[in-house]
Amino acid sequence: MTAGSRSARIQGLVAKEAARRGARVSVLDVCTAAVAALPIGGAGVSAMSRNSASHPLCSTDTISERLEELQLTLGEGPGVDAFTRGGAVLTPDLRADDVHARWPVFAPAAAEAGADAVFAFPLQIGAISPGVLDMYATTPGGLDTEDLADALAFADTATLLLLGAGGDGPENGGLADLGGYRAEIDQATGMLTEQLGVGLQEAFIRLRAHAYSHGRRLADVAADVVARRLRFPRDPDQTDDDT
């Protein structure tokens, strides 16, 4: 199969998912179509940047949602590495010793969430990389040559959608959701720089650490900071909750 015909077939599958929803095509349709076409249990997309936090855009189920949140909160995992390296990161067995050594916190947490294998693909065109497409399987094992080629085509389609001018609303996992999500996390990070007297990177690390240690979504913690329901002490060893 030529690259052009494969791309056209994948884009057709994605368009059918959007038509089924009765909405414009979004990255959610890429994930849903990938789950239907590939031997995977679920998929998710996160927008990523080298200068700020990553932001989950969509996921097909609770496990893929958890995987996106784990990587966002921990700052480690196949999606993080795929974005940093600019190449696919294929992990056929999350319980392998070398995988645990590579991601000592993410690997066991992802396995506990229900994933046995994870495949991450950077979304990129040239030097532009707006995010990552993550897929997981509930049994160990890799993707064969045809499945891998399809997965890369799904990633290319997601890239085109993220770099396009359109996007559906938050209920459809489209780009309109990114603005509010990102703005609140960025606002909370900025507030913490003033509150703690630290730089943006350290403030975000504190925000992320609190979310992970309390088992909460980063967006929810950020919302509490912005609403002044949560204050962080200057000493990170103290409790972060307002008294």
C-alpha positions, -999 to 999 in steps of 0.1 A, spaced: 0 0 0 14 34 -9 17 62 16 -9 82 -2 -35 55 -3 -29 46 33 -32 83 44 -65 86 23 -79 54 39 -70 66 75 -85 100 69 -116 84 55 -120 63 87 -115 95 108 -141 113 87 -166 85 93 -162 88 130 -169 125 128 -200 119 106 -212 93 132 -210 120 158 -226 146 135 -197 170 142 -166 185 126 -136 163 125 -114 165 156 -86 146 172 -112 126 192 -122 111 159 -86 101 152 -84 83 185 -118 66 181 -109 55 146 -75 42 157 -91 20 184 -115 5 158 -87 -2 133 -58 -13 155 -52 -40 181 -53 -14 209 -77 -7 239 -77 30 238 -60 62 226 -55 98 237 -39 130 224 -21 156 245 -9 190 232 27 196 242 52 224 242 89 227 250 82 259 269 51 251 289 30 222 303 14 195 283 -24 195 281 -46 165 274 -70 171 245 -90 139 244 -91 102 253 -113 73 243 -118 58 278 -109 60 314 -76 42 310 -63 64 282 -75 94 302 -55 82 332 -24 76 310 -25 112 297 -30 126 331 -2 105 346 23 117 320 12 153 324 15 151 362 47 131 365 66 145 335 77 110 324 64 83 302 65 72 265 45 103 254 70 126 271 99 108 255 83 106 221 78 144 221 113 151 234 131 127 210 108 134 180 103 97 173 79 69 181 83 52 215 70 16 214 66 -2 248 52 -37 243 55 -46 280 51 -21 307 61 -46 333 96 -53 319 125 -44 342 141 -20 317 108 -1 314 105 3 352 140 16 353 132 41 325 99 53 340 100 42 377 68 60 386 48 60 354 53 23 345 37 8 376 10 34 378 1 28 341 0 -9 347 -22 -5 377 -45 17 356 -50 -13 332 -24 -8 305 1 -36 296 16 -19 265 18 17 253 27 32 219 35 69 217 38 89 184 49 125 182 27 148 162 51 167 140 57 183 106 93 193 102 104 213 133 68 219 144 54 195 170 21 203 186 17 172 207 16 134 211 -7 105 202 -7 77 228 -22 43 224 -24 15 249 -32 -23 248 -45 -44 276 -22 -73 268 16 -73 262 28 -73 226 39 -50 198 24 -36 166 31 -55 134 45 -36 103 10 -28 88 -4 -17 122 26 5 129 23 21 95 -14 28 102 -6 42 136 18 66 120 -8 77 95 -33 83 124 -6 104 140 -1 124 108 -38 130 106 -39 142 142 -10 166 134 -29 181 105 -59 187 127 -40 203 155 -22 226 131 -54 235 113 -75 265 119 -106 247 131 -116 225 160 -147 214 178 -158 224 213 -147 208 246 -174 182 244 -159 168 212 -122 169 223 -114 197 199 -90 226 201 -115 250 217 -109 230 249 -72 237 249 -74 275 255 -93 273 288 -74 243 301 -40 258 293 -49 293 305 -60 281 340 -28 260 345 -6 289 333 -25 313 355 -20 290 386 17 286 378 21 324 375 3 329 409 26 303 425 57 322 413 45 352 432 33 332 462 65 311 465 91 335 452 103 309 426 106 307 388 79 294 364 96 259 361 98 254 399 62 267 403 49 242 378 69 214 394 53 222 428 18 223 411 24 190 394 38 173 425 8 184 446 -16 169 420 2 136 419 7 133 457 -30 140 463 -42 118 434 -59 147 417 -60 161 381 -36 189 374 -65 210 360 -85 206 392 -55 217 414 -49 247 392 -85 257 395 -83 256 433 -51 278 432 -68 303 408 -99 304 430 -76 309 461 -90 277 477 -54 263 479 -22 280 489 13 265 488 38 271 517 73 282 507 87 251 524 77 222 500 80 197 530 50 214 547 14 206 537 2 226 508 -34 228 519 -47 261 532 -53 260 569 
